[in-house]
Amino acid sequence: MGLCMNPAASARLSPAEESALAAASRSLSDRVAFGATIFLSSFLLFQVQPIVARQILPWFGGSAAVRATSLLFFQSALFLGYGYTHLLRRLQPAAQRNVHSALALLSLAFLPVLASPEWKPADDEDPLPRILGLLAATVGLPYFLLSANTPLMQVWLTQRNTALPWRFYALSNAASLAALLAYPLLVEPFLPARQQAMAWSAGYAAFVAMAIWLAKSRPSTNAVAAREQQQEEEEEEPTESPSAGVRLQWLAL
């Protein structure tokens, strides 16, 4: 008599194979979730500037001083967002997620991003302080968190040890370029200012939901242990200082 093999038994995976399959699935889901959040945040970051400008240009005009003041605000918020990520990463992972989730929820109070008519300048008043106040009151915290999102998501990916975070810079840049092209071609010609602000606010609410979901989905114990072991190995390995030629290449780039 021939031996009869049980298909279910033959297809059964070993514990090691099941663990490897689960890790691969988790790595793919992490890359998709974090990638989608990074893409959306970068897209919103570069869309909100022309959307707000469309609202306030009739009030303040398009002089060089007005444009320079707006640029000062957005660049300062971007710098503060990067600094926030740098400081936040010094906290324990659980504290990072709690702080960021709280700020994300608080930022929903800024929606929708519609400039209040109370910020309109008087005839004999310097408009520049009003521009800074208007931008801070309308998009201050949302823009700050969007600025911090890409580097912060890379920190969290590093903690999970499921993907190389640096490649997500390319995804962020692609989203930024898409936003810059989409506004003059698809948004501004077809949507009035109010609908632009409402659509952007809906997208931002979706971003907040995704960011909080990622903050609450903790990495597995195996991923954390693997990352800690990798950090210990990297600290033990001797490192060489970059040569003068390499430093010059960095400066050129």
WOMOCOR-V190603 format. One record per pair of residues at least 12 apart in sequence whose ideal C-beta (glycine too) atoms are under 8 Angstrom apart, sorted by the first residue. I is the first residue (numbers start at 1). GAP is how many residues later the second one is. D is the distance in whole Angstrom. If there is no record, write none. Layout:
BEGIN
i=I gap=GAP d=D
i=I gap=GAP d=D
END
This chain:
BEGIN
i=19 gap=203 d=8
i=23 gap=139 d=8
i=23 gap=199 d=7
i=23 gap=200 d=8
i=26 gap=136 d=6
i=26 gap=194 d=7
i=26 gap=197 d=8
i=27 gap=135 d=4
i=27 gap=136 d=6
i=30 gap=127 d=7
i=30 gap=130 d=6
i=30 gap=132 d=4
i=30 gap=133 d=6
i=31 gap=131 d=7
i=31 gap=132 d=5
i=33 gap=177 d=7
i=33 gap=180 d=8
i=33 gap=181 d=6
i=33 gap=184 d=8
i=34 gap=119 d=5
i=34 gap=122 d=7
i=34 gap=123 d=6
i=34 gap=129 d=7
i=34 gap=134 d=7
i=34 gap=180 d=7
i=35 gap=133 d=6
i=35 gap=136 d=6
i=36 gap=174 d=7
i=37 gap=112 d=7
i=37 gap=116 d=6
i=37 gap=170 d=7
i=37 gap=173 d=5
i=37 gap=174 d=6
i=37 gap=177 d=6
i=38 gap=111 d=7
i=38 gap=112 d=5
i=38 gap=115 d=5
i=38 gap=130 d=5
i=38 gap=133 d=6
i=38 gap=134 d=5
i=38 gap=137 d=7
i=39 gap=132 d=6
i=39 gap=133 d=7
i=39 gap=135 d=7
i=39 gap=136 d=4
i=40 gap=135 d=7
i=40 gap=163 d=7
i=40 gap=166 d=7
i=40 gap=167 d=5
i=40 gap=170 d=7
i=41 gap=105 d=5
i=41 gap=108 d=4
i=41 gap=109 d=7
i=41 gap=131 d=8
i=41 gap=134 d=8
i=41 gap=166 d=6
i=41 gap=170 d=8
i=42 gap=104 d=8
i=42 gap=107 d=8
i=42 gap=108 d=6
i=42 gap=129 d=8
i=42 gap=130 d=4
i=42 gap=131 d=8
i=42 gap=133 d=4
i=42 gap=134 d=5
i=42 gap=137 d=7
i=43 gap=132 d=4
i=43 gap=133 d=7
i=43 gap=135 d=6
i=43 gap=136 d=5
i=43 gap=139 d=8
i=43 gap=160 d=8
i=44 gap=102 d=6
i=44 gap=135 d=8
i=44 gap=156 d=7
i=44 gap=159 d=6
i=44 gap=160 d=6
i=44 gap=163 d=6
i=45 gap=98 d=7
i=45 gap=101 d=4
i=45 gap=102 d=7
i=45 gap=131 d=7
i=45 gap=134 d=7
i=46 gap=129 d=8
i=46 gap=130 d=5
i=46 gap=133 d=4
i=46 gap=134 d=6
i=47 gap=132 d=5
i=47 gap=135 d=7
i=47 gap=136 d=6
i=47 gap=140 d=7
i=47 gap=153 d=6
i=47 gap=156 d=8
i=48 gap=65 d=7
i=48 gap=91 d=6
i=48 gap=94 d=7
i=48 gap=95 d=6
i=48 gap=98 d=8
i=48 gap=152 d=6
i=49 gap=21 d=8
i=49 gap=25 d=6
i=50 gap=133 d=5
i=50 gap=137 d=8
i=50 gap=138 d=7
i=51 gap=62 d=7
i=51 gap=132 d=8
i=51 gap=136 d=8
i=51 gap=142 d=8
i=51 gap=145 d=5
i=51 gap=146 d=6
i=51 gap=149 d=5
i=52 gap=61 d=7
i=52 gap=63 d=7
i=52 gap=83 d=7
i=52 gap=86 d=6
i=52 gap=87 d=6
i=53 gap=17 d=7
i=54 gap=134 d=7
i=54 gap=139 d=5
i=54 gap=142 d=7
i=55 gap=59 d=7
i=55 gap=60 d=5
i=55 gap=138 d=5
i=55 gap=142 d=7
i=56 gap=59 d=5
i=56 gap=63 d=8
i=56 gap=75 d=7
i=56 gap=78 d=6
i=59 gap=56 d=8
i=59 gap=60 d=7
i=59 gap=61 d=5
i=59 gap=62 d=7
i=59 gap=68 d=8
i=60 gap=61 d=6
i=60 gap=67 d=5
i=60 gap=70 d=8
i=60 gap=71 d=6
i=65 gap=63 d=6
i=66 gap=61 d=7
i=66 gap=62 d=8
i=66 gap=65 d=6
i=69 gap=59 d=5
i=69 gap=62 d=5
i=69 gap=63 d=6
i=70 gap=61 d=6
i=70 gap=65 d=7
i=72 gap=60 d=8
i=73 gap=58 d=7
i=73 gap=59 d=6
i=73 gap=62 d=5
i=73 gap=63 d=7
i=74 gap=61 d=8
i=74 gap=69 d=7
i=77 gap=63 d=7
i=77 gap=66 d=5
i=77 gap=67 d=5
i=77 gap=70 d=6
i=78 gap=65 d=8
i=78 gap=69 d=5
i=80 gap=64 d=6
i=80 gap=67 d=7
i=81 gap=62 d=8
i=81 gap=63 d=5
i=81 gap=64 d=7
i=81 gap=65 d=7
i=81 gap=66 d=3
i=81 gap=67 d=4
i=81 gap=68 d=8
i=82 gap=65 d=7
i=82 gap=66 d=7
i=82 gap=69 d=6
i=84 gap=60 d=7
i=84 gap=64 d=5
i=85 gap=63 d=5
i=85 gap=66 d=4
i=85 gap=67 d=5
i=85 gap=70 d=7
i=88 gap=12 d=7
i=88 gap=60 d=8
i=88 gap=64 d=7
i=88 gap=67 d=8
i=89 gap=63 d=8
i=89 gap=66 d=5
i=93 gap=63 d=8
i=93 gap=66 d=6
i=93 gap=125 d=8
i=93 gap=126 d=8
i=94 gap=124 d=8
i=96 gap=56 d=8
i=96 gap=59 d=8
i=96 gap=60 d=8
i=96 gap=119 d=8
i=97 gap=118 d=4
i=97 gap=119 d=7
i=97 gap=121 d=8
i=98 gap=117 d=8
i=100 gap=45 d=8
i=100 gap=52 d=7
i=100 gap=111 d=7
i=100 gap=115 d=6
i=101 gap=110 d=8
i=101 gap=111 d=5
i=101 gap=114 d=5
i=101 gap=115 d=7
i=103 gap=38 d=7
i=103 gap=42 d=6
i=104 gap=41 d=6
i=104 gap=104 d=5
i=104 gap=107 d=5
i=104 gap=108 d=6
i=104 gap=111 d=8
i=105 gap=103 d=7
i=105 gap=107 d=7
i=106 gap=35 d=7
i=107 gap=34 d=4
i=107 gap=35 d=5
i=107 gap=38 d=6
i=107 gap=97 d=8
i=107 gap=101 d=7
i=108 gap=97 d=7
i=108 gap=100 d=6
i=110 gap=27 d=8
i=110 gap=28 d=7
i=110 gap=29 d=7
i=110 gap=30 d=7
i=110 gap=31 d=6
i=110 gap=32 d=5
i=111 gap=31 d=8
i=111 gap=90 d=4
i=111 gap=93 d=7
i=111 gap=94 d=7
i=112 gap=85 d=5
i=112 gap=86 d=5
i=112 gap=88 d=8
i=112 gap=89 d=4
i=113 gap=25 d=6
i=113 gap=26 d=5
i=113 gap=29 d=7
i=113 gap=84 d=5
i=113 gap=87 d=6
i=113 gap=88 d=6
i=113 gap=91 d=8
i=114 gap=24 d=7
i=114 gap=80 d=7
i=114 gap=83 d=5
i=115 gap=19 d=6
i=115 gap=23 d=5
i=116 gap=18 d=8
i=116 gap=21 d=7
i=116 gap=22 d=8
i=119 gap=14 d=7
i=119 gap=15 d=4
i=119 gap=18 d=7
i=142 gap=62 d=6
i=145 gap=66 d=8
i=146 gap=58 d=8
i=146 gap=61 d=7
i=149 gap=58 d=8
i=149 gap=62 d=7
i=150 gap=18 d=7
i=150 gap=19 d=7
i=150 gap=22 d=5
i=153 gap=12 d=8
i=153 gap=15 d=7
i=153 gap=61 d=7
i=154 gap=12 d=7
i=154 gap=14 d=6
i=156 gap=58 d=7
i=156 gap=59 d=8
i=158 gap=69 d=7
i=159 gap=60 d=6
i=159 gap=64 d=8
i=159 gap=65 d=7
i=159 gap=68 d=6
i=160 gap=59 d=4
i=160 gap=60 d=8
i=160 gap=63 d=5
i=160 gap=64 d=8
i=160 gap=67 d=7
i=161 gap=58 d=7
i=161 gap=62 d=5
i=161 gap=63 d=8
i=161 gap=65 d=5
i=161 gap=66 d=4
i=161 gap=69 d=7
i=162 gap=57 d=8
i=162 gap=61 d=6
i=187 gap=12 d=8
END
